[in-house]
Amino acid sequence: MNITVKNTTPDTARVTLVGELQDGSFNAKVMAETDVPYTRYWDNELEQRIVYIQPDAEQLKSILAALNERRLSLDELQNYGSSAGGTSSIPV
């Protein structure tokens, strides 16, 4: 199944911060690009990445499920983001 999410544009400047946690799970939060911290967002994270997509709550839930079930990798997800606008179809 694919979901289609809006890519962010320079005028919206919203991103999805995705973190891989020490227990192997993933967490994510949609936020303004200017709110992304320079340090870790989650206390127990191994890695965090900015993805230039703006999913709604249900889409974010599906993306997290795909990451946690290893049907989608963090590298693959990052490839779907774009600052050019438009939409991305993400296989989840």
C-alpha positions in Angstrom: 0.0 0.0 0.0 1.2 3.5 -0.8 0.3 6.7 1.0 0.6 10.1 -0.7 1.9 12.9 1.6 2.5 16.5 0.9 6.2 17.5 0.5 7.1 20.7 2.2 7.7 23.9 0.4 9.9 26.8 1.4 6.9 28.9 2.4 5.5 26.3 4.8 8.9 25.2 6.2 7.5 22.2 8.0 9.4 19.0 8.4 9.1 15.6 10.0 11.8 14.8 12.5 12.3 11.1 12.7 14.4 9.4 15.4 15.6 5.8 15.8 15.6 5.0 19.5 18.0 2.8 21.5 15.4 0.0 21.7 15.3 -0.2 17.9 11.9 1.6 17.6 11.2 4.8 15.8 9.4 8.0 16.8 8.5 11.1 14.7 7.1 14.6 15.1 6.0 17.1 12.5 7.3 20.6 13.3 8.4 23.9 11.9 11.9 23.6 10.4 13.0 26.4 12.7 12.0 24.2 15.8 14.3 21.3 15.0 16.8 21.1 17.8 20.5 21.0 17.2 20.8 18.4 19.9 18.8 15.1 20.4 15.0 15.5 20.5 14.4 12.2 22.3 16.5 11.3 25.3 17.1 7.7 24.2 17.7 8.2 20.5 20.5 6.8 18.4 19.9 9.0 15.4 17.6 11.6 14.1 16.9 12.9 10.6 14.9 15.6 9.0 12.5 14.5 6.3 10.9 17.2 4.1 7.4 15.8 4.2 4.2 17.0 6.0 2.1 13.9 6.8 -1.2 14.2 8.7 -1.7 12.2 11.9 -2.9 9.0 10.2 -0.1 9.1 7.6 2.5 9.6 10.3 1.1 6.6 12.1 1.4 4.5 9.0 4.9 5.7 8.3 6.0 4.9 11.9 4.4 1.4 11.6 6.3 0.7 8.4 9.6 1.9 10.0 9.0 -0.2 13.2 8.1 -3.3 11.2 11.2 -2.8 9.0 9.1 -2.5 5.8 10.7 1.0 5.3 14.2 2.2 6.2 15.2 5.6 7.4 17.3 6.1 4.2 14.3 5.2 2.0 12.0 7.6 3.9 14.5 10.4 3.6 14.6 9.9 -0.2 10.8 10.8 -0.4 11.2 14.2 1.1 11.6 17.3 -1.0 11.8 21.0 -0.5 10.5 21.5 -4.0 6.9 21.0 -3.1 4.4 18.5 -4.6 3.7 15.1 -3.1 5.4 11.8 -2.4 4.0 8.4 -2.6 5.6 6.4 0.2 5.2 2.6 0.3 4.1 1.6 3.8 
